Amino acid sequence: MSLAVLRSRALAGMRASPVTVEVHLANGLPSFAIVGLPEAEVKEAKDRVRAALQNARFEFPARRITVNLAPADLPKESGRFDLPIALGILAASGQVPGDSFDQYEFAGELSLSGELRPIRGALAMTYAMHHAGGDAPGRRAFILPAANADEAALVTDATILPAHSLLEVCAHFSSRDEQQRLARHHAAHHPTPGVWPDFSDVKGQSQAKRALEIAAAGSHSLLLVGPPGTGKSMLAARFPGILPPMTDEQALEAAAVQSLGAGFDAARWKLRPYRAPHHTASAVALVGGGSPPRPGEISLAHHGVLFLDELVEYSRHVLEVLREPLESGSITISRAARQAEFPARFQLLAAMNPCPCGYAGHDSGQCRCSPDLIARYQNRLSGPLLDRIDLQILVGALPAHELATAAPGETSSAIAARTAMALQRQQQRQGKSNSRLTPPEIDLHCRPDQAGDALLHAAMARLNWSARAYHRVLKVARTIADLAGAPQVEKAHVAEAIQYRRALNKD
C-alpha cells in the first residue's frame, strides 16, 4: 500500500479541529513534501521524522513522499503531527500494518532518537475528540506521549493510550502479544487539601471578610480599597479557599484552557485557578493573542480568580480590555489570518490604595494629598469599568491594641460551607450563579419587597446610578438573601448591598 490515512487534530483557540494526515509514496526522485498550510514547526517535521525513523532502525523510503494535512485551509502548527506522519510513512511503505489506523487518533512530537515528547493542548484535543464521538461505543482511542497521559485522562471515558517512543506505537500495531500493546491509562486525581492559606490567619476586618463571602457565594467581582498594610493582598490570597467546589464540567473546561498555555498540572484537578499578573502586564498578556493565538490571563483564570493588585497602576488601556469579558464571559481574538475564541468566565478581585501616597482616611493623618489629586488618582479607573465591579469596599487599618488582642478569625472551611450552600440554592432556583442573571431573570428572581424596592430607588436617584449598577445591586442583594436562607430579597439585604458600592468618590 502506497497510501496511508491517519487522524489527528489542530488547535484553533479552544477548538481542536480534526485533521486527516494523508501520506503517499510515489516513484520518482527522492523528496519529502508537506502540504496543507503547515507552519514552520510542521515543515521541520521532515528532518525530525527522518532521523527518528533511521535511529529506530526503520528504513526511510527513497521515494517521492507527499504528506497532506487536510483540510488545506486550516493552519497547522507545532510538532504534534510528527507521530502520525512517521506512522503514515511506515504504513505506506509496508513496514507497519495500518489496517486499524481509523480506530485511533494520534499526536506527538518526535525527538531525533524516536522518543515522544509532550505536546501543548493535549487535554483540549482529548476533550474535542471525546465529545465529537458522542456516546458511540466505537469512539476512537487517542495515542499520545506518556507525559500528557495524566491530563488527557481527565476526560471521563476517553480511551488514552500513552507511549514513550515511536517503537512502542509500532509494536502496538505489529505485535500479537498483548503485553507489547499499549495499555489504557487510568488516572485518579485528588486535589491537595489545604493548598490555600486559611482565613483564620486574618484578624479583624469583619466587613472585608463579609464582602469576600458574598462575592464567593454569588461569583461577584470585588474591589478592595485601603491604605498599605491593611491586609488586602492577604485577604485575596485566601479568597480561593472559600469558593464553592467546582463541578466536573467546570474543572474540565478550566483544565483544557490551561493545557493550551504552559500546560496543566493534573495534581491541581478541581482546584480553582488563581492568576495574579504584575501591573506591568500588557493588554495582550491579559486577553491573549500571538500567532498562533494563546489564552491570556483572563482565560487562564476561567472558573477561577483574577487578582489585580495595585489596580490603578495598570495602564488604562490594559484595564479597559476587561470590560467586555466581564460581561460576556468569553474573548474573541481576531487577526487578519485567523480568529480564536477563548472562554473567560473569571471572578475579578482587585485591590488599590485610596490616593497616591496611600494613606487617605488613615487615622494617622499623614496623608497630604489634596482632594483634587485624590480625585485624579481614582479617576484612573474609568466609570464604565468601575460600574462593572459588583462590590467596592474600604479596608481600614486596625489599631495596634486590637491587632494584638484579636482572636483568630473564622476558618476558610466554615465560610466555604456557607458559600457552597448559597450557590446550591441559586442552582436549584435558576440553574446559574446570581452574577450571571440576565435582566429578565433579575426581575423574576431578585425582586425585593416593597420597603427594599423603595430604598433602592431612593439610593439610585441620590447616587446617580446607571441601570447596570441598579441590576448589580439587586444581584448582590439576592446573594445576601441566599446566604441568609431567605426566600425573598428584603430591605435589610438591599441596604447591605447598597453599602458595597460606595468605596470610591465616583458618585
MODAZI-V564583 format. One record per residue. N is the residue number from 0. RES is the residue in one small letter. SS is DSSP state (helix for helix, strand for strand, loop for the rest). Layout:
BEGIN
n->(N/N)
res->(RES/RES)
ss->(SS/SS)
END
This chain:
BEGIN
n->(0/1/2/3/4/5/6/7/8/9/10/11/12/13/14/15/16/17/18/19/20/21/22/23/24/25/26/27/28/29/30/31/32/33/34/35/36/37/38/39/40/41/42/43/44/45/46/47/48/49/50/51/52/53/54/55/56/57/58/59/60/61/62/63/64/65/66/67/68/69/70/71/72/73/74/75/76/77/78/79/80/81/82/83/84/85/86/87/88/89/90/91/92/93/94/95/96/97/98/99/100/101/102/103/104/105/106/107/108/109/110/111/112/113/114/115/116/117/118/119/120/121/122/123/124/125/126/127/128/129/130/131/132/133/134/135/136/137/138/139/140/141/142/143/144/145/146/147/148/149/150/151/152/153/154/155/156/157/158/159/160/161/162/163/164/165/166/167/168/169/170/171/172/173/174/175/176/177/178/179/180/181/182/183/184/185/186/187/188/189/190/191/192/193/194/195/196/197/198/199/200/201/202/203/204/205/206/207/208/209/210/211/212/213/214/215/216/217/218/219/220/221/222/223/224/225/226/227/228/229/230/231/232/233/234/235/236/237/238/239/240/241/242/243/244/245/246/247/248/249/250/251/252/253/254/255/256/257/258/259/260/261/262/263/264/265/266/267/268/269/270/271/272/273/274/275/276/277/278/279/280/281/282/283/284/285/286/287/288/289/290/291/292/293/294/295/296/297/298/299/300/301/302/303/304/305/306/307/308/309/310/311/312/313/314/315/316/317/318/319/320/321/322/323/324/325/326/327/328/329/330/331/332/333/334/335/336/337/338/339/340/341/342/343/344/345/346/347/348/349/350/351/352/353/354/355/356/357/358/359/360/361/362/363/364/365/366/367/368/369/370/371/372/373/374/375/376/377/378/379/380/381/382/383/384/385/386/387/388/389/390/391/392/393/394/395/396/397/398/399/400/401/402/403/404/405/406/407/408/409/410/411/412/413/414/415/416/417/418/419/420/421/422/423/424/425/426/427/428/429/430/431/432/433/434/435/436/437/438/439/440/441/442/443/444/445/446/447/448/449/450/451/452/453/454/455/456/457/458/459/460/461/462/463/464/465/466/467/468/469/470/471/472/473/474/475/476/477/478/479/480/481/482/483/484/485/486/487/488/489/490/491/492/493/494/495/496/497/498/499/500/501/502/503/504/505/506)
res->(m/s/l/a/v/l/r/s/r/a/l/a/g/m/r/a/s/p/v/t/v/e/v/h/l/a/n/g/l/p/s/f/a/i/v/g/l/p/e/a/e/v/k/e/a/k/d/r/v/r/a/a/l/q/n/a/r/f/e/f/p/a/r/r/i/t/v/n/l/a/p/a/d/l/p/k/e/s/g/r/f/d/l/p/i/a/l/g/i/l/a/a/s/g/q/v/p/g/d/s/f/d/q/y/e/f/a/g/e/l/s/l/s/g/e/l/r/p/i/r/g/a/l/a/m/t/y/a/m/h/h/a/g/g/d/a/p/g/r/r/a/f/i/l/p/a/a/n/a/d/e/a/a/l/v/t/d/a/t/i/l/p/a/h/s/l/l/e/v/c/a/h/f/s/s/r/d/e/q/q/r/l/a/r/h/h/a/a/h/h/p/t/p/g/v/w/p/d/f/s/d/v/k/g/q/s/q/a/k/r/a/l/e/i/a/a/a/g/s/h/s/l/l/l/v/g/p/p/g/t/g/k/s/m/l/a/a/r/f/p/g/i/l/p/p/m/t/d/e/q/a/l/e/a/a/a/v/q/s/l/g/a/g/f/d/a/a/r/w/k/l/r/p/y/r/a/p/h/h/t/a/s/a/v/a/l/v/g/g/g/s/p/p/r/p/g/e/i/s/l/a/h/h/g/v/l/f/l/d/e/l/v/e/y/s/r/h/v/l/e/v/l/r/e/p/l/e/s/g/s/i/t/i/s/r/a/a/r/q/a/e/f/p/a/r/f/q/l/l/a/a/m/n/p/c/p/c/g/y/a/g/h/d/s/g/q/c/r/c/s/p/d/l/i/a/r/y/q/n/r/l/s/g/p/l/l/d/r/i/d/l/q/i/l/v/g/a/l/p/a/h/e/l/a/t/a/a/p/g/e/t/s/s/a/i/a/a/r/t/a/m/a/l/q/r/q/q/q/r/q/g/k/s/n/s/r/l/t/p/p/e/i/d/l/h/c/r/p/d/q/a/g/d/a/l/l/h/a/a/m/a/r/l/n/w/s/a/r/a/y/h/r/v/l/k/v/a/r/t/i/a/d/l/a/g/a/p/q/v/e/k/a/h/v/a/e/a/i/q/y/r/r/a/l/n/k/d)
ss->(loop/loop/strand/strand/strand/strand/strand/strand/strand/strand/strand/strand/loop/loop/strand/strand/strand/strand/strand/strand/strand/strand/strand/strand/strand/strand/loop/loop/loop/loop/strand/strand/strand/strand/strand/loop/loop/strand/loop/helix/helix/helix/helix/loop/helix/helix/helix/helix/helix/helix/helix/helix/helix/helix/helix/loop/loop/loop/loop/loop/loop/loop/loop/strand/strand/strand/strand/strand/strand/strand/loop/loop/loop/loop/loop/strand/loop/loop/loop/loop/loop/helix/helix/helix/helix/helix/helix/helix/helix/helix/helix/helix/loop/loop/loop/loop/loop/loop/loop/loop/helix/helix/helix/strand/strand/strand/loop/loop/strand/strand/loop/loop/loop/loop/strand/strand/strand/loop/loop/loop/loop/helix/helix/helix/helix/helix/helix/helix/helix/helix/helix/helix/loop/loop/loop/loop/loop/loop/loop/loop/strand/strand/strand/strand/strand/helix/helix/helix/helix/helix/helix/helix/loop/loop/loop/loop/loop/loop/loop/strand/strand/strand/strand/loop/strand/helix/helix/helix/helix/helix/helix/helix/helix/helix/loop/loop/loop/helix/helix/helix/loop/loop/loop/strand/loop/loop/loop/loop/loop/loop/loop/loop/loop/loop/loop/loop/loop/loop/helix/helix/helix/loop/loop/loop/loop/helix/helix/helix/helix/helix/helix/helix/helix/helix/helix/helix/helix/helix/loop/loop/loop/strand/strand/strand/strand/loop/loop/loop/loop/loop/loop/helix/helix/helix/helix/helix/helix/helix/helix/helix/helix/helix/loop/loop/loop/loop/loop/helix/helix/helix/helix/helix/helix/helix/helix/helix/helix/helix/helix/helix/loop/loop/loop/loop/loop/helix/helix/helix/loop/loop/loop/loop/loop/strand/strand/loop/loop/loop/loop/loop/loop/loop/helix/helix/helix/helix/helix/strand/strand/loop/loop/loop/loop/strand/strand/loop/helix/helix/helix/helix/loop/loop/loop/loop/strand/strand/strand/strand/loop/loop/helix/helix/helix/loop/loop/helix/helix/helix/helix/helix/loop/helix/helix/helix/helix/helix/helix/helix/loop/strand/strand/strand/strand/strand/loop/loop/loop/loop/strand/strand/strand/strand/strand/loop/loop/loop/strand/strand/strand/strand/strand/strand/loop/loop/loop/loop/loop/loop/loop/loop/loop/loop/loop/loop/loop/loop/loop/loop/loop/loop/helix/helix/helix/helix/helix/helix/helix/helix/loop/loop/loop/loop/helix/helix/helix/helix/helix/loop/loop/loop/strand/strand/strand/strand/loop/loop/loop/loop/loop/helix/helix/helix/helix/helix/helix/loop/loop/loop/loop/loop/loop/helix/helix/helix/helix/helix/helix/helix/helix/helix/helix/helix/helix/helix/helix/helix/helix/helix/helix/helix/loop/loop/loop/helix/helix/helix/loop/loop/helix/helix/helix/helix/helix/helix/helix/loop/loop/strand/loop/helix/helix/helix/helix/helix/helix/helix/helix/helix/helix/helix/helix/helix/helix/loop/loop/loop/helix/helix/helix/helix/helix/helix/helix/helix/helix/helix/helix/helix/helix/helix/helix/helix/helix/helix/loop/loop/loop/loop/strand/loop/helix/helix/helix/helix/helix/helix/helix/helix/helix/loop/strand/loop/loop/loop/loop/loop/loop)
END
